[in-house]
């Protein structure tokens, strides 16, 4: 099985998409087969990337896309490191699952 891919949409937040359907300018994130987010190797945080070109089939038969990493903002990093909830994130504080306070 391959990594799961989600694309950021304006109204619905993160939506599942096939990697082969990525188009230039789309912001996306990837998840391993076990559901763990694929990290940004340089920043160390959850990876988000912007497609620089439409996805193409690679020589191995898997979709490939040229992309650039989108770094976390200072606010996003602080929220992630403290374990608080961030809209679209996977973490929530024990006092208010699913809400910011």
N, C-alpha and C positions, 0 to 999 in steps of 0.2 A: 504494500500500500504506500502511497506517496503522502507528502505533507499536505495539510489542509491550508487553504488560502482564503483570506477574507479581504474585502475591499471596503474602504471608507466611503459611505454615501452621505449626501447632504441631510436627508430627512430621517433615514432609518438607522443610522450609525453603521456598524460593521455588518456586512452581509457576505455569506459564502459565495465564492466564485471559483471556477476552474482556472488554474494558473495559465492555461492556454488562451483564456479569454481576456487577460490583462491588456490594457491599451495604454498608450502614451499618456502620462500625466496622472494616472490612477495611483492613489496611496493604498498600500496593502501591507498585510502582516501575514506571517506563516506560523503554523503549528506543527510540531512533530506528530508522529503516529499516536503517541500516548497522550496527546493534548497539550503538552508543554509548549509555551511560546518559544519560537526561535529567537535567540537574543541577537542584538547588534554587537558583533565581535569587538568593535572599536569602543563603543560607549558603555558596553556592559549591561545596558538596560534592555527592556523588551524591544525587539526590532520592528521598525516601520520603515518602509521604503517607498520611493516614488519611481514609477516606471518611466524610463527615459526613451523607450521604444516599445512598440507592440511586441507581445510574446511571439516567439518563433520556436519551431521544433528543433531540438538539438540533434546531434549525430547519434546520441543514445536513445532517441525516440521520446525523450521527456521535454516538456515545454521549458524554455529558458527565456529570461527577460533581463535586459540591461537595466540596472536600477541604481539609485543613489540612496544612502541612508538618510533618514530624517531624525535628527537628534531630539532627545527629550528636552522639554523646557525645564527650567529650574523648579517650577511649581510641580510639574509632573514627576520629576525625580524625587522631590521632597515627599509627595504623597505616597509614591511607591515604596520609598525606604521606611516610612513610618507605618505602613500597613493599612492606611486609611483607604476608603473607597474612592476610586476615580471613575467617572462615567466611561463605560466601555472597558474598564479594567476588570481583573479577576479577583481583586482583594477587597475586603470590607473590614472595618473595625468591628470588634465584638459587640459594641453598644448600638450600632445602627446598620445592620446589613443593608446594603443598597442605597445608602443616603450619605450626603455630605452634611456636616454640622459645623 
